[in-house]
């Protein structure tokens, strides 16, 4: 019986969604904690995406519960992330202000569709081809961009440069032009967050710091105080946008901008899927099993499709969000489902308070979040692993800082693929098995040249495809002047070979044949046998020189040795 597919398995989930009464209180507390802490974060993430802060809140309402219902992971938190928001901000940077919301809805819809199909096609295995060095360089680059991108709101200085690194250097050169009131507000919030993070209240550090900054600014701007005029210029969320005292309205994105947003959507989708895979592969379900990465892809895609209809920013598997849900006591997927209800309650009941949040305070929050996103220990490991890993990490890091983010993602992905191919081709080893009168063979380096009237048993470690196949050809012993030699090549466990390796076998067999020598293939899989038969190489080598794999280890090799010995003992 074949394993049921993703779609058929989704039909069995309804009964699993019924809340467990024993976990209900824990899940309610976890959902409420996440909602309170994450509302300011989601607003800040929307600012990173260069859109209305309220759109980040809409994402929490929709994406978190939808993702919780459809993912394989019980605990994965599908919510806004800084990396996704930075990528969206880069994609929308040149978009006219009047088109940004419409473009955002289309972008998020495309991201969701791409992720949904990645799940349906079970492409979860592809994440393993993105090298660790590339991901560390990319994520550290994102973290630095987040910090640099908030210096403007923190200090009130608006640079004319578009690149974040250039903006930071411009700020340093013109430090005297900062807005002192905004800097005091942001600096106070930053210090408060840092102090709270090392206290027993660290779980609520963000929300307490934001509430404190909002309260202090409200007091300082009270008309009866002499500081009112001085701090009145500090921008707040309400200065950027008014938060509607209602739930988001359902709207269908228009598809006129699809082609221009397809490449950025692909890049954003990759970022989300890789982040989500990190959660899927790192957080087991309550039964001890690890989630199905492909079905988590599907759940994230569905969450983004749903979010696009309320014009929210994209969401993805959040490592920090998942840790918060679990740390707050979440016991089931209902903890994430409850998040949507609590966020909706905050919007309906506390919108006026949210509008009074100072923008420099949100900038301080994001600076801390960016610092927390740095993978410094992992970077040290990658740096010490070797020159290749260090160089790849550094190149990806610099590319993330200097080139548009969607191209940096594609560059990193391409670099990972090239790195994988190079490593596979360089890991190929051809050894000789020297047969012993008794016991197991002795393995040693393959000879450079064949000896006449002798059997040489060779074994290949590594891939047999294109670049690796070329390396294997160079490692095979040269035929030279040898005559009546036999080369037995063991291929047990190789269930498929590429056309390049087929060509290598063809050329080697022809060279051996020209010197009255033989090539034997030992432990051949039936599928490889069919490949050789279809390409005509089987006829060149000869059926008598093929020894198919059997359940008994060594039986095929024994047959090849017996055949080779008989042929070598015959007189020419």
C-alpha positions in Angstrom: 0.0 0.0 0.0 1.4 3.4 -1.0 1.7 6.2 1.5 -1.3 8.6 1.2 -0.5 12.0 -0.4 -0.7 15.4 1.3 -4.2 16.2 0.0 -5.7 13.0 1.2 -4.0 13.3 4.6 -5.5 16.7 5.1 -9.0 15.1 5.1 -8.2 13.2 8.3 -7.2 16.3 10.3 -10.6 17.6 11.4 -11.0 15.4 14.4 -7.4 16.3 15.5 -8.3 20.0 15.7 -10.7 19.6 18.6 -9.1 21.4 21.5 -7.9 19.1 24.4 -9.6 20.3 27.6 -6.4 19.5 29.5 -4.4 21.8 27.3 -7.0 24.6 26.8 -5.8 26.9 29.6 -2.1 26.5 28.7 -2.9 27.2 25.0 -5.0 30.2 25.8 -2.2 31.7 27.9 0.4 31.0 25.3 -1.8 32.5 22.5 -2.5 35.6 24.5 1.2 36.1 25.4 2.3 35.8 21.8 -0.4 38.2 20.6 0.5 40.9 23.2 4.3 40.5 22.5 4.0 40.2 18.7 1.6 43.0 17.8 4.4 45.7 18.1 6.8 43.3 16.4 4.4 42.8 13.5 3.9 46.5 13.2 7.7 47.0 13.1 8.0 44.2 10.4 5.4 46.0 8.3 7.6 49.1 8.5 10.6 47.0 7.3 8.3 46.1 4.3 7.8 49.9 3.8 4.0 49.6 4.2 1.3 50.5 6.7 2.2 49.1 10.2 -1.4 47.8 10.6 -0.8 45.3 7.7 1.6 43.4 9.9 -1.2 43.0 12.5 -3.5 41.7 9.8 -1.0 39.0 9.0 -1.0 37.8 12.6 -4.8 37.6 12.6 -4.9 35.4 9.5 -1.6 33.7 8.8 -0.9 32.3 12.3 -4.2 30.4 12.7 -4.3 29.2 9.1 -0.8 27.9 9.3 -1.5 26.2 12.6 -4.4 24.3 11.1 -2.7 23.1 7.9 1.0 22.5 8.8 2.4 19.1 9.9 4.2 20.7 12.8 2.1 21.1 15.9 4.1 24.0 17.2 5.3 25.9 14.2 4.4 29.6 14.3 3.7 31.0 10.9 4.0 34.7 11.4 5.8 37.8 10.2 9.6 37.7 10.3 12.2 40.4 9.8 14.0 38.5 7.0 10.8 38.2 5.0 9.9 41.9 5.6 13.3 43.1 4.5 12.9 41.1 1.3 9.5 42.6 0.7 10.7 46.1 1.4 13.5 45.6 -1.2 10.9 44.3 -3.7 8.6 47.3 -3.2 11.2 50.0 -2.8 10.6 51.5 -6.3 6.9 51.0 -6.3 4.8 54.2 -6.2 3.1 54.8 -2.9 -0.3 54.5 -4.3 0.3 51.0 -5.7 2.2 49.5 -2.7 -0.8 47.9 -1.0 -2.0 46.4 -4.2 1.5 45.2 -5.1 1.9 43.8 -1.7 -1.3 41.7 -2.0 -0.2 40.3 -5.3 3.3 39.6 -4.0 2.0 37.7 -1.0 -0.5 35.8 -3.2 2.4 34.7 -5.5 4.5 33.7 -2.5 1.7 31.6 -1.2 1.1 29.9 -4.5 4.8 29.1 -5.0 5.0 27.6 -1.5 1.7 25.7 -1.9 3.0 24.0 -5.0 6.3 23.3 -3.4 4.4 21.4 -0.7 2.1 19.6 -3.2 5.1 18.5 -5.2 6.9 17.4 -2.0 9.9 19.6 -2.6 10.9 19.7 1.0 14.1 17.7 0.3 15.5 20.7 -1.8 16.3 22.7 1.3 19.2 20.4 2.0 20.9 21.7 -1.1 21.2 25.2 0.4 24.6 25.1 2.2 24.9 26.0 5.8 27.6 28.6 5.0 25.3 30.3 2.5 22.4 30.5 5.0 24.6 31.8 7.8 26.0 34.5 5.5 22.5 35.4 4.3 20.9 35.5 7.7 23.7 37.5 9.3 23.4 39.9 6.4 19.7 40.2 6.9 20.3 40.9 10.7 22.8 43.7 9.9 20.4 45.2 7.3 17.6 45.2 10.0 19.8 47.1 12.4 21.1 49.6 9.8 17.6 50.1 8.4 16.3 51.4 11.8 18.9 54.1 12.3 16.8 56.5 10.4 13.7 56.1 12.6 15.8 55.9 15.7 17.7 59.2 15.1 15.3 61.1 12.9 18.0 61.6 10.3 16.8 60.8 6.7 19.7 59.9 4.4 19.4 60.5 0.6 21.1 57.1 -0.1 19.1 54.0 -0.9 21.5 51.3 0.3 21.4 50.6 4.0 25.2 50.5 4.4 25.5 53.9 2.7 22.8 55.3 4.8 24.6 54.3 8.0 27.9 55.8 6.8 26.0 59.0 5.8 24.5 59.1 9.3 28.0 58.8 10.9 29.3 61.7 8.8 26.3 63.9 9.7 25.8 62.9 13.3 25.1 66.5 14.2 21.9 66.5 12.1 20.0 63.9 14.2 16.7 64.6 15.9 17.6 64.7 19.6 14.1 64.1 20.8 13.6 61.0 18.6 17.0 59.7 19.6 16.3 60.1 23.3 13.0 58.2 22.9 14.6 55.4 20.9 17.6 55.2 23.1 15.5 55.0 26.2 13.5 52.2 24.7 16.6 50.4 23.6 18.1 50.6 27.0 14.8 49.4 28.6 14.6 46.3 26.3 18.3 45.4 27.0 17.7 45.6 30.8 14.5 43.7 30.7 16.0 40.9 28.6 18.4 40.0 31.5 15.6 40.1 34.0 12.8 37.7 35.0 10.5 39.7 32.8 12.5 39.0 29.6 9.5 37.2 28.0 7.6 40.5 28.1 10.6 42.8 27.4 9.3 44.1 24.1 5.7 44.9 25.1 6.8 46.5 28.5 9.4 48.7 26.8 7.0 49.8 24.1 4.3 50.5 26.7 6.7 52.4 28.8 8.0 54.5 25.9 4.4 55.2 24.8 3.4 56.3 28.3 6.5 58.5 28.9 6.0 60.2 25.6 2.3 60.8 26.4 3.3 62.4 29.7 6.1 64.5 28.2 3.8 65.9 25.5 1.0 66.8 27.9 0.0 70.4 27.3 0.6 71.3 31.0 4.3 70.4 30.9 7.1 72.6 29.4 8.4 69.5 27.6 5.2 69.3 25.4 6.5 71.4 22.6 10.0 69.8 22.7 8.8 66.2 22.3 5.7 66.9 20.2 7.7 66.3 17.0 8.5 62.7 17.9 6.6 60.7 15.3 4.1 58.0 16.4 2.3 55.2 14.6 -0.7 57.5 14.3 1.3 60.0 12.4 2.1 57.3 9.8 -1.4 55.8 9.6 -4.7 55.5 11.4 -5.5 52.0 12.7 -9.0 51.0 11.8 -11.2 50.0 14.7 -12.4 47.0 12.7 -11.3 43.7 11.4 -9.6 43.7 7.9 -11.8 43.7 4.9 -11.7 40.9 2.4 -10.5 41.9 -1.1 -9.3 40.1 -4.2 -5.9 41.1 -5.4 -5.8 42.4 -9.0 -3.3 40.5 -11.1 -1.9 43.3 -13.3 1.5 43.4 -11.6 2.1 39.6 -11.6 5.0 39.5 -14.1 6.9 42.3 -12.5 6.6 40.7 -9.0 7.2 37.1 -10.0 11.0 37.1 -9.4 10.8 38.9 -6.0 7.9 36.5 -5.0 10.2 33.6 -5.8 12.9 35.0 -3.6 10.6 35.8 -0.7 9.1 32.3 -1.0 12.6 30.7 -0.8 13.4 32.7 2.3 10.1 31.7 4.0 10.5 28.0 3.2 14.1 27.8 4.4 13.2 29.5 7.6 10.2 27.2 8.0 12.3 24.1 7.3 14.6 25.2 10.1 11.6 25.0 12.5 10.3 21.7 11.0 13.7 20.0 11.3 14.5 21.4 14.7 11.2 21.1 16.7 9.6 17.6 17.0 5.9 17.1 17.5 4.6 15.9 20.9 4.8 12.3 19.7 8.5 12.6 19.2 8.4 12.5 15.4 9.6 15.3 13.3 7.1 17.1 11.0 6.8 16.6 7.3 8.7 19.5 5.8 6.7 19.4 2.5 3.4 19.6 4.3 4.7 22.5 6.3 5.5 24.1 2.9 1.8 23.6 2.0 0.6 25.1 5.3 2.8 28.2 4.9 1.6 28.6 1.3 -2.1 28.4 2.3 -1.4 31.0 5.1 0.1 33.5 2.7 -2.7 33.0 0.2 -5.2 33.7 2.9 -3.2 36.7 4.1 -3.1 38.2 0.6 -6.9 38.7 0.7 -6.5 41.0 3.7 -3.4 42.8 2.2 -1.2 41.5 5.0 2.6 41.2 4.8 4.0 37.7 4.1 4.4 35.2 6.9 6.7 32.2 7.3 7.9 29.6 9.9 9.3 31.8 12.7 12.0 30.2 14.9 11.6 32.9 17.5 7.8 32.8 17.3 7.8 29.1 17.7 10.1 29.4 20.7 7.8 32.0 22.3 4.7 29.9 21.9 6.4 26.8 23.4 8.1 28.9 26.1 4.8 30.5 27.1 3.3 27.0 27.7 1.7 26.1 24.4 0.7 22.4 24.3 -1.0 22.0 20.9 -1.7 23.8 17.6 -4.6 25.6 19.3 -2.1 28.0 20.9 -1.4 29.4 17.5 -5.0 29.3 16.5 -5.9 31.4 19.5 -3.4 34.0 18.5 -5.7 35.2 15.7 -8.6 35.8 18.1 -6.4 37.7 20.6 -4.9 39.9 18.0 -8.4 40.8 16.7 -9.4 41.7 20.2 -6.4 44.0 20.5 -7.2 45.8 17.3 -10.9 46.2 18.3 -10.3 47.3 21.8 -6.8 48.9 21.9 -6.3 50.6 18.5 -6.1 54.2 20.0 -3.3 53.0 22.3 -1.4 51.4 19.4 -1.5 54.7 17.4 0.4 56.4 20.2 3.4 54.1 20.0 6.5 56.2 19.1 8.2 55.2 15.8 11.7 55.5 17.5 10.5 52.9 20.0 9.6 50.5 17.2 13.0 51.1 15.6 14.7 50.2 19.0 12.7 47.0 19.1 13.8 46.0 15.6 17.4 46.9 16.4 17.3 44.4 19.3 15.5 41.8 17.1 18.1 42.3 14.4 20.9 41.8 16.9 19.2 38.6 18.2 19.0 37.4 14.7 22.8 37.3 14.3 24.2 33.8 14.1 27.6 34.6 15.5 28.4 31.2 17.0 27.4 29.5 13.7 29.5 32.0 11.8 32.6 31.2 13.9 32.1 27.4 13.2 31.7 28.0 9.5 34.8 30.3 9.5 36.9 27.6 11.3 35.6 24.7 9.2 37.7 25.7 6.2 38.6 28.3 3.6 35.8 27.3 1.3 33.0 27.6 3.9 34.5 30.8 5.2 34.7 32.3 1.7 31.2 31.3 0.7 29.8 32.7 4.0 31.6 36.0 3.5 30.7 36.4 -0.2 27.0 35.7 0.6 27.1 38.2 3.6 28.6 40.9 1.4 26.1 40.2 -1.4 23.2 40.5 1.0 24.4 43.9 2.1 25.2 45.4 -1.3 22.9 44.0 -3.9 19.0 43.9 -4.1 17.9 41.2 -1.7 15.9 39.1 -4.2 19.1 38.8 -6.3 21.1 38.0 -3.2 18.7 35.1 -2.4 19.1 33.7 -5.9 22.8 34.2 -5.8 23.0 32.3 -2.5 20.8 29.5 -3.9 22.9 29.2 -7.0 26.1 29.3 -5.0 24.7 26.4 -2.9 24.0 24.3 -6.0 27.4 25.0 -7.5 29.1 24.2 -4.2 27.1 21.0 -3.9 28.2 19.9 -7.4 31.9 20.8 -6.7 31.9 19.0 -3.4 30.3 15.9 -4.9 32.8 15.8 -7.7 35.8 16.3 -5.3 34.6 13.6 -2.9 35.0 10.8 -5.5 37.5 8.1 -4.6 38.5 5.0 -6.6 40.2 2.3 -4.5 41.5 -1.2 -5.2 40.4 -4.3 -3.3 43.3 -6.7 -3.1 41.8 -10.2 -2.7 43.3 -12.4 0.0 43.5 -16.2 0.2 41.4 -16.1 3.4 39.3 -13.4 4.9 38.2 -10.0 3.6 40.0 -8.0 0.8 42.5 -5.3 1.7 41.7 -1.8 0.4 44.4 0.4 -1.0 44.9 3.2 -3.4 44.0 2.3 -7.0 47.1 1.6 -9.2 48.1 4.2 -11.8 48.6 1.5 -14.5 47.2 -2.0 -15.1 49.4 -5.0 -14.8 49.2 -7.7 -17.6 47.5 -11.0 -16.8 46.0 -9.8 -13.5 42.6 -9.1 -12.1 42.2 -5.6 -10.6 39.1 -5.1 -8.5 38.1 -1.4 -8.2 35.5 0.2 -5.9 34.1 3.7 -6.3 33.1 6.0 -3.4 30.9 9.0 -4.2 28.6 10.2 -7.0 28.6 8.9 -10.5 27.1 12.0 -12.2 28.6 14.4 -14.7 31.5 16.3 -12.9 32.1 13.4 -10.6 32.1 11.0 -13.5 34.9 13.0 -15.2 36.9 12.8 -12.0 36.4 9.0 -11.9 37.7 8.7 -15.5 40.9 10.4 -14.5 41.3 8.1 -11.5 40.9 4.8 -13.3 44.2 2.9 -13.9 45.7 3.6 -17.3 45.7 0.6 -19.6 49.0 1.5 -21.2 50.8 -1.6 -22.6 48.9 -4.1 -20.4 47.4 -7.2 -22.1 45.0 -9.8 -20.9 44.1 -7.8 -17.8 40.7 -7.8 -16.2 39.2 -4.8 -14.4 36.2 -5.7 -12.1 34.4 -2.5 -11.2 32.0 -2.9 -8.2 28.8 -0.8 -8.5 26.6 -2.3 -5.8 24.2 0.3 -4.4 24.4 2.6 -7.5 20.7 2.6 -8.6 21.2 5.1 -11.4 24.0 6.5 -13.5 24.3 9.5 -15.6 25.1 9.8 -19.3 28.6 11.1 -18.5 29.4 8.0 -16.6 27.9 5.8 -19.3 30.3 7.5 -21.7 33.2 6.9 -19.3 32.4 3.1 -19.2 32.1 3.1 -23.0 35.5 4.7 -23.5 37.2 2.6 -20.8 35.7 -0.6 -22.2 36.9 0.2 -25.7 40.4 1.0 -24.5 40.6 -2.3 -22.6 39.2 -4.3 -25.6 41.8 -2.8 -27.9 44.5 -4.4 -25.6 42.7 -7.7 -25.3 41.6 -6.9 -21.8 38.1 -7.1 -20.1 35.9 -4.8 -18.1 33.5 -6.5 -15.7 30.7 -4.7 -13.8 30.0 -6.2 -10.5 26.9 -5.9 -8.2 24.9 -4.1 -11.0 21.4 -2.9 -10.2 18.7 -4.0 -12.7 17.9 -0.3 -13.4 21.5 0.4 -14.3 21.5 -2.8 -16.4 18.5 -1.4 -18.4 20.4 1.9 -18.9 23.4 0.2 -20.3 21.2 -2.0 -22.5 19.3 1.0 -24.0 22.6 2.9 -24.7 24.3 -0.1 -26.4 27.2 -0.1 -23.8 26.0 -3.5 -22.5 26.6 -5.1 -25.9 30.1 -3.5 -26.0 31.0 -4.8 -22.5 29.3 -8.2 -23.1 26.6 -10.0 -21.1 29.2 -12.5 -19.8 31.0 -9.6 -18.0 27.9 -8.4 -16.1 27.2 -9.7 -12.6 23.9 -8.5 -11.2 23.6 -7.7 -7.5 22.1 -10.4 -5.3 20.7 -10.3 -1.8 23.8 -12.1 -0.6 26.7 -9.6 -0.1 29.8 -10.7 -2.1 28.1 -13.3 -4.3 28.4 -11.2 -7.4 32.0 -10.4 -6.7 32.8 -14.1 -6.2 31.2 -14.9 -9.5 33.2 -12.2 -11.3 36.5 -13.4 -9.7 35.8 -17.0 -10.7 35.0 -15.9 -14.3 38.1 -13.6 -14.5 40.4 -16.4 -13.1 39.1 -18.9 -15.7 39.7 -16.4 -18.5 43.1 -15.5 -17.3 44.1 -19.2 -16.9 43.2 -19.9 -20.5 46.1 -19.8 -23.0 46.0 -16.8 -25.4 
